[in-house]
Amino acid sequence: ALINDQIAALKEKGIEAVTIPSKSSNDDIIRLFDNIKVKKTKLLYLSPERLSQPIIQDKLKELTISFVAIDEAHCISQWGHDFRPAYLKIVLLRKLLPNPTFLAVTATATKTTQTQIIDLLSLKDVQKHLGSFNRANLAYQVYETPQKFDLLTRILRKSKTITIVYLQSRLATIELSKRLNRDGFKSTYYHAGLSPKEKENNYNAWNNEQQNIMVATSAFGMGIDKSNVRLVVHLEIPQHIENYTQEAGRAGRDEQKAFSCVILSKNDLLKFEKLRNQNLLTFDDVLTVYDKLNQHFQIAYGEQISEAFDFDLEVFCTKYNLENHKTKRVLQKLNSYGILNHEERYKNSTAVKVICSSKQLLHFCNTQQKYRVLVDYLLRNYVGIFELSKKINLAKLSQTTKMSAIEIHKKLNYLKEIKLIDYDKKLNHNRLKFLVPREDKKTVLLIKKDLLKLNEIEFQKGKKTLAYFENQEVCRNLMILEYFNEQNANVCGICDICLENKKEVSKEDLSKNTLHLLKKKPHSFNELMIALRINSIRLLEILDYLANENYIQQHQQYYQII
């Protein structure tokens, strides 16, 4: 969708550009490349995933290509923040094309990532053009409060501008958007699980400013070219500083004043630290998955099988009680080290969404008891199935309900026919090929050293990210510039820390200002924080002092004069 947006913008400027539509057949691809030759097209847009198709490789060789530009180039680096294995295939263009100039661009690359981009793309005679991460017009703000929604709505009412609000859960984006709309705001939502049509409609509603607030996961933003976004809000801690600066940096691209506002609770800080440790991939994880793969396909020690296997990730994970996401990361690792070739042609998924009311569904189960076990399992295990299309683990469903896959699909088909659910069945076309003989630990030992280094980098990144959001003393812009190795920068003067330091308001003056506000009317914690323009830690200090001196008391969520 983002490629199509860029092509449409280029065509408006009179520049001929094309891409390959997602469901193109081989005949469609041949016709498209023939048209490229005839029309003398200037720009061809491809996703890195397309380069694995032999027909694309053959057709690219037939074109005269003088220039290759790689956007979001940090995705090629496993030391970066958004590694995508398909980016490793871009180096194929070196063999396919005579000698074009290569340009690799990214807005978020540390020195280590820059080095790996150069190495993995085999760039020669490299010229680096480094811009600054300093955004003089962007004010970074971090708030800590137990009432996140209350503070969010106060900020949105105050700003009334083009806004992006980031969350990590798909369901949470829908729920927050609905809640904001009930409170009189104009918002829509975006996440990777939406249909192409829904994505297009919701994006257009925001881009055309029919709704000024976009509530989204990190799936929204890459390639978005809207210069008048004034506010980006994060309601959870992003995975890395790179993700944060990339998302926050979507505000103020017209170089006018803009804000990055992060609203957190203490629980967000604890959750981030816990997940940081859980998400690290260990050598034992790699060894376990590799061992189970050999067991699954009955490969003997020292044996190498030349044939490729059909592979169902969900069945495999269910059979050996492995975590799906972590197993997929191990497969990517084994693939990138040439130990096996994992080709994910189509995603193996069965997606279900309930489109009737819970009352209708329960009534149906009361009259058709043979469906109750299946329906109960879906409702119990897939929270949000009434709002979102949920990917179903068919192997686990079959194992738990004691129903065969054929019987499950038959029942789901019937529920779809009578319009109780939406049901989308996709066949499994994953292929797995072992490229080296099985030698167990010796085979995967090569990965161990790099994995230890990668985990150390991940740990340090997480540590710095947490330090940034816990920070109450250092200019936030300075911390970001230091993270990206920029030296000798000045304080920004506009982040929440700088504004606090500028004021240098004494405890006595803050106490007087607080009492002055509370004499007018009771205020909530968030209202006081915004009105006094101080952080949560300083405000708690003032409120504790006034309460101990019997000037104020707290009633429910509001502070008032005694």
N, C-alpha and C positions, 0 to 999 in steps of 0.2 A: 504494500500500500504506500509506503514511504517513497519507494522508487518511482511508483506511478505519479505521486505528487510532484516529484522533482522533474520528471519528464514533461508533465503538463505545464509546469512553470517555464521550462526551457522552450517548449513549442510556442508559448505566448510571446517569447522573445525572438521567435523566428529561427531557433536552433533545432535541427532535426535530430531527435534522440529516440531510441527504442529500448525495450527490454523483452525478455521471453516470458509470456504469461505462464502462471503456475501450472496449469493443466495441459500444456502444449504436448501434442503427440510428436513423434519423430518427423512425420510429414509436415506438421505445422512449423517445426524448427527449421527444416530444409527450406520451406517457402520463405520464412522470415529472413534467413541468411541470404537467400537469392535477392530479396527485396533490398536488403542492406547494400549489396553490391550495385544494384541498379540505381538506387536513390542517392548513393554516395552519402550515407548516414555519417554524421560527425561523431556521435556518442552512442556506445552500446553499454547499457547497465546490466551487470550480472551479480547475483549473490555468489559468495565463495562456494556454496554447496553445489552450484551448477557445474563447477569445474570437474567434478568426479564423473560426469556423464561422458562416455567416449564420443558420442555424436557431437557434443559441444566442442570437445578438443579437436576433432577432425575439422569442423566448420570454422573454428578460429584460425586454423592454419591456412585456410583459403583466403582470409582477409589480409589487407595491408594495414597493419596496426602499428602506429608510430609512438603511442603513448599509453601507459597503463597507470591509472590512479587508484590507490587502495585507501578507502575511507575507513575510519575507526581501526586504524592499523594496530592499536594496542591489543586487539583481539587475537593476534597471532602469537602473543607471548604468554607462556604459562606462568611467567612472573608477573603478568599484568592482572587487571581486576575483572576481566570479562572474557577469559580464554574461550575460543571457539575452534575446535579441531579442524573444521572445514577451511579455516584461514591458512593452515599449513599447506593446503593444495595449491595455493596461489603461485608458489614457486614453480609449479608445472609450466607456467607461462614462459619461463626462461627457456625451456626446451621446445615449446610449441612455436614461439615467435622469434624472428631473426635477432633483432637487438633493439627493442623499444626502450625509451626512457621510462624509468619507474619513479612514481611519486607516492610516498606513503605519508598519510596525514592522520593526526590524532590530537585531541585536546587534553588527553590525560595520560602522559607517559613519564614515568620516573627515568633516571639515568639507566637503570638496569633494563627496563622495558625497551628503551631506545636502542640499546646494544643488541638485544635479542631480535628486534624488528629488522635491523640491518643484517644480522647473521642469517635469519630464517628466510629472508627474501633474497639472499645473495646479492645485496646491493653493492655496486662497484662505484668507485670515485664519488663517494657520498658527500653531499653538501647538506649540512644541517641548518635549518632555519627555525630558531627557537623564539617563540613569542613568550610574553610574560603571563603568569597566572594571576597577576594583579588586576582586579576588576574595581577600578576606582569608584564606579557608580553603584556597586552592589553592597548593600549593608547586610552583614551576617548577624543573625540574632538567635539565641538559644534560650528557651524558657523551660523551667521545670515546674510542673503543677500537677496536683491530683485530679483536677477537672479540665482535661484536655479539650473536650468539645466546647465547653463554656468559653475558654480562652480563644479557641479557633473562631467561633462565631463572632466574638467581639472584634477580633482582628479583621475578619471578612467584612463586617459592617463598617468598620473604620476605613478600609481600603477601597472597597467597591470597584475593583479593577480586574483585569485579566489575570487569572490565577491558575496554578497547578498545585494540587494537593496530592502528595505521594504516600501510599500505604503499601504493605507487603502482601496482604491477602486479597485475592480476587473478590471474595465474598464481601470483605470489609469495604471495598470501593463502592459496591452497589448499595450496601446498607448506609454508608455515610452520605452518598449522593441523595438517596431518598430522604434521609433525615434532614439534610440541609434544605431540600426542596420543601419539606413540610414546614420548615422555619422561615420560608419566604425567599430563599436564595434561588438563583438559577444555575443549576449544576447538571453535569452529565458524568459518565464514567467510562473507563477504558482499561481493558486487561487482555492478556494473550488468549484467553479462552473464548472471547467473543467471535461470532461469525464475521467474515469479511464485510458483509453488508452492515452489521451492527457497528463495527469499527469505523467504517466510512461515515455512517450517519452521525455517530457521536462525535467523531473528530470534526466533521463539517459544522455541526451545531456550535462547537466551541470555537473553531477557527473563524466562523462567520459572526461570532459574538452574540448568537441567540442565547447561549448560556455562557456566562463569563468564567465559570469555575469548572475545571476538569479534575475529577478525582480519579487517580490512576495508580497502577503498579509501575514498576520500572520499565515495563514493556512499552510505555508511552514516552516519546520524547526524541529518540534517535532519528535524526533527519528532519525533525520538525523545524520549520523556518518561519517562526512568528516573532517578530522583533519587539512587539509592544506588551509582552508578558511583564507585569510589574511585580508579581509576588509568586514565590514558590515556597510551599509549606511542606515540611516533613513531619509526620506524626510518629515515626519510628526511626531508629538509628540505621542509616545505610550501611551496607557491608564494609565499604572502604571509603577513605577520603576521596579516592578517584571517582567513585559512584556519586558521592555527595556533590563534589564540585561540578561534575558533568550535569547533574540534574538541577542544582541550584543555579548554574550558569545559563539556564534557559530563560532566566529573568533578565530584563534590561539589555537585550542585544542591540537595541537602538541607542545605547549609551546614555539613556536617561536614567534617573534615579530609580532603583529597584531594590527589593528586599528578599532575602532568603531567611525564612523563619522556621525554626525547629522547635516543636512543642513535645516535651518528653515528660514521663513520670519516672519515679525511682525504679519502678518495675522494668521499664525499657532498658535501663542501664544494666540491671541484673540479668535480664533475658539475653542481651547482647553478649555479655561475658560468657554465659553458659553455652550459647550456640556457637560461639567462636571456637571453643574447645571441641564441641561435638562434631563440627563440620570438617575437621582436619582429617585428611586421608592418610592412613598409616600403611607401613609396609605389610603388616599383618593383614590389612584389608585386601591388598593386592594379592598376597599369597593365597588367602582363603578363596577369593573369587577364581583365581587361576586354577587352583586345585579342584574346585567344584565343577569348573568347566570341563576339565579332563575327565572327571568322574561322570558328568552328565552325558558326554559324548563317547564314553568308554574308550579313552585313548590310553594305551599302555605306556609305561616309562620307556623313553628312547624312541618312541614311534612318532612319525610325522604323517598325517593324513593329507593327501593332496586335494581331496574334494572339499567343497564348501557345504556347510550345514544350514538348514533353515533354523532360525533361532527365535524363540519367544521369551523375551526378557521377563515378563510377568510370571509365566509358568516356572521359569528357572528360579526366580527370587522366592516364589512361594514354596517350591520344592525344597530349597535349602535354607529357608528362613533368613533371607538376606534383605537388606534395605534397598529398595528399588533405585533411589537417587544415587546412593553411594556406589552401588554396583555399576551403574551406567558410567560414573566417573572413572571407575577402574577399567572398564572396557575402553574408554577413550585413552587412558594412559597406556594400556597394552597395545592399542592401535597405533598410537604416536611413536612407540618404541619398536614397531615392526615385529612384535611377537605374534599378533594376530590381526586380521582384517575384519572389522565389524562394519558392515554396510547396512545402514538404516534407511532402506528405500522408502518405506512407508511406516508411519508410527502405528504400532500395534495398540489399538484402543477400541473400547466399546464405551460410548458416551451416552448417558441417560439424564434427562431432565423431566421432572414432573410438571405437567402443564395444566393439571386440574387442581381443585381445592383439596385439602387434607380430608374434608368431610366426604367428598365424592369418592376419594380413593379408599377410605375406610368402609364406606357403604359397599363398594365393589367387592372388597375382601370378605365382608360378611356374607355376601351372596355367592362368592366364588372362593371357597376355602382353600382350594389347591394353589391359589396365588399368594396366600397370606405369608408363607415362609419367605418367599422371594421379596415381596414388598416390604415386610418387616426388616429384612436384612438391609435393603437399600436405604430405608428411612433412618435406621439405627446407625449405619456406618458412614453415610454421606451427608454431613451437615450442609445445608444450603442447596439441596437438590431441587427445591422448589424455585430457587432464583437462578441457579447456574447449571449448565450442562456439566455433569461430573463424569470423569473417566473411571470406569469400573474395572477393578482387578478381577477378571473373569476366572482365573485359576483359583483364587482364594474364595470367590463366591461359590464356585462349584464344589470346592473342598468342604466349605462350611455347611452348605444347604443339602449336600449329597445329591445334587442334580448334575446331569451331564451338560456340557457346553451346548449341545444341540437342543436339549430341553429348555435351557435358560433362554437361548435366542428365540425359540418358538414362542415362549411366554412373553418375552419382551416385544416381539413382533405383534402379538395380539393386543397387548396394552397400547401399542402405538396405533393400531388400526382403530381402536375404539376411543382414541384421542385422550388417553389418560397420561401418556408420556410422549416425549420426543426421544427417539432412539436412533443412534448412528453407529453402525457396525463397520469397522475397518479391518480388512484382512491383514495378517502378519506377513510381511515380505522382507523381514530382516535376514541377513546372511552373515555367517561367521566362518572364517577360514583360518586355520592355524598355520603360521608361516615358518615356524621353527620346530624341531623335535622337542618332545616333552622331556625336560630335565628338572622339573619342579623348582625348588628354590634357586638353583643355578640359572634357570632361564630368566627369572625376573629380578635377579640380583642387581642387574644394571640400573634398575629403577631406584634402588634403595638410596643411593647417595643423593640423587637429584631430589627425591621425595623429602629427605631430611632438610635439604636446603630450602625447598619450596615451603615446607611447613614452618620453618624458621621465619621466612619472609612473611608468610601469612600471619604468623603470631605477632610479629613486630608491627605489621600493618594494622591488625586489630587493636593492639595496644595503643598505637598512636591515634587511631580513630576514637577509641574510648576516651583517651586523654583530652581530645579536642572537645568532645561534648560534655565532659565533666569540668572543663576549664572555667574558672571564674576570675582569672587574673590577667592573662596575656591576650593582646589583640588577636582576634580570630583570623584576620587576614594574614598576619605575620606567621601564625601557625601553619596555615595552608601553604604559604610561600616557602617556608622552611621544609615542609614535607616534600615539595617538588624541587628542592635543592636550589632555590633562589636566595641569594645572600644580599645583605646590605639594604634591605627594604625598610621603609618607614611605616609607622603605625597608620592604620587607615583613617582613624578619627570618626568613623561612622558605625562601627559594630557596637553591640550592646556593651562590651567590655570598655571600649574607648569612651563611649558616652557616659558610662558610669564613672570612669576615671576623670573625665573632663569636669564633671559637676563637683566632685569632691565635697558633696554635701555632708555636713557633720551629722552625727547621730541625733543631736539635739534638734537640728533643723528638720531632719526627716521625721522625727517624732512629732514636732509641731505641725508639719504638713499633713501627716497622717491624721492627727486629731482634728485638724481643720476640715478635712474631707469627711470624716465620720460624724462631725457635728451637723453637716448638711443632711446626711442620710447614711444608713448602714451600707457597707461595701463588702463584696466577696474578696477573697484572696487575689483572684485574677484581676479584678477591677482596680484594686490598690496597686498591683504590680505595674499595670499599664499607666495608671494616672501618675504614679510617682516616678515611673521610668527607672525602676531598679530591678535587680535580679531577685530570684526567689530566696536565696540564702540571706541576702541583706534584709529583705522584707521580714523574714521569719525572726531575725534578730531584733528588729524594731517592734514587731508585734509581741514577742515574748517580754521585752522590756516594759511596754505599756500595760500588758496584762498583769505582770508582777507588781507594778506600781498602782494597780487597781484603777487605771484610766479607762480601760476597755474590757469588753468580754466578747466571747464568740457564741452566737446563737445559730445553730444549724450551720449553714455555709457562710454566714455573714458576721462581720465584726461591727460592733456598735459601742457608743459611749455608755459608760455606767452612769 
